[in-house]
Amino acid sequence: MATSESVRTMARPAGRIASPRAARGAAYPAVVALKYGTMPALLILIWEIAPRLNLVSPVFFPPFSVVAHTAWSLLLSGVLPRHAMASVGRAGAGLMLATALAVPLGVGISASRLLSDMLSPVLEAFRNTSPLALLPAFTLVLGIGEVSKVTMVVYATFWPILLNTIAGVRGVDRVLVKAGRAMGLSRVQLVTRIVLPAAMPTIFTGIRLAMSAAFLVLIAAEMNGARAGLGFFVNSAQANFQIPEMYSGILALSAVGLFFNGALVLLGRRIGVLRKSVAP
Amino acid sequence: MSSITLQNVTQTYTRRDDAQVVLRDVSLSVETGEFLCVIGPSGCGKSTLLELMAGLERPSRGQVLVDGRVIEGPGRGRGVVFQQYALMPWLTALGNVEFGLAAAGYSRRVRRQRALEFLDLVGLAEYASRHPDELSGGMKQRVAIARSLAISPDILLMDEPFGALDPETRETLQDELLRLWRATGHTVVFITHDIDEALYLGRRVMVMARGPGRVAAVIDVPFADRPAGADVRTLPRFIELRQQLRGMLHDRGGDAHGHL
């Protein structure tokens, strides 16, 4: 088309291309390190000094260096990795199962008024029943093995994914669906090629919410009875008065959580459902 | 290339036991290669008319025919351009044009090449890898037009496609659309609420009235043989027709807010 218009429209800023923050970060890495590193460094400093000055009991709250030393040796000996892997396996399996169940159901509920009306009272009741309240029941029925723990995770993660799928699908711009129909797409193609991709950012947010829920209930379940897993490790360390070990387990939990959230955000950007502006 | 005909089409929507007649007894014939503009006040059912032609809606009574055959639903012979662009936000400009080609059954092999060709045709070759949120309104609508044209439709149905654009961009796109129309010879049905736009683009202008939606008049536009790029908007005849249309729209149920 006419060059003049192209030039004119070009003048509009293109959001994602030139982020000033990225440019600054590339130019001054020291500034970035200072900006993001100050608060963590300050916290660690307080953690180190407070027990040493006896502001808190060093027995129940050992200085950071002591915990870090213990954590390091537990890491090298393979104890922490073994427990972490047990937890990660359960959380991952539960999360994947829940996604596989909740996304299709969510699409179905958004598509069918009847299904939505029929299921909504039950869904509301379950959604408002804390998974932790159900923990003893799950343990009774399914035992203390893997099945009960993965089931717990599925139950806890199912709701955020389902609700976000419903919200995401309902929020899909009607004109996109109309355009798809005008292009001759079938009902199934409309769902797979338009509705799901358009709802994906919202569904993905649900999956991220679900992940924190997964670790929350899993740790509780592992504390309730298990032979491996970070929840079990933290609980048994406390029972055996291995306080630095206990904090090492908690640190490992934070690390695992951070790692998975970061991995999900990266995955989201990679498949294009998250914009670069979403904080990791 | 195709013609499109509406025979005594009546469209009724029922909402809460309340039947509302959106279109009453609309008959209309668009010849092969014609550029028809449809103009009318808001609520006169002009968008419904376009959806009926697209096959997105079924008429309550009457028939919609393409080349003499009753249509059963959307078909790849008819491309639709919406005012809201309807671009998939997760796809690039190129991806959006390829999306339309995939829907129309083009093989993976030819899609990319063809999509690039049509992006080039609308002047957006350099923006192929941009996402819609990185494009201006005018550029988005160009992508949407490229997407519709790429599947070689016989009929192009446009629902107020330039309604959301600033006047300058709108005029540029109007000229580009005329250029493409002259080059390709598509049959175009173009909905608008802008009198100047209707007179500038259309070879015929159909004026609709509302309450219920119906055809008020069909006017031949006498600027068909103008040279490309000539501005007819200042011709005395153009101004005369504009006054005439304005009068019609006011008489027959124009907006209370003086929208037209």
Interface residues (C-beta under 8 A of the other chain):
Chain A: M1 A2 T3 S4 E5 S6 R8 T9 R12 A14 G15 R16 I17 D173 V175 L176 K178 A179 G180 R181 A182 M183 G184 L185 Q189 R193 I194 P197 A198 M200 G272 V273
Chain B: A54 G55 L56 G73 P74 G75 R76 R78 G79 V80 F82 Q84 A86 M88 P89 W90 F99 G100 A103 A104 V122 G123 L124 R130 H131 D133 E134 L135 S136 G138 M139 R142 I151 E168 T169 T172 L173 D175 E176
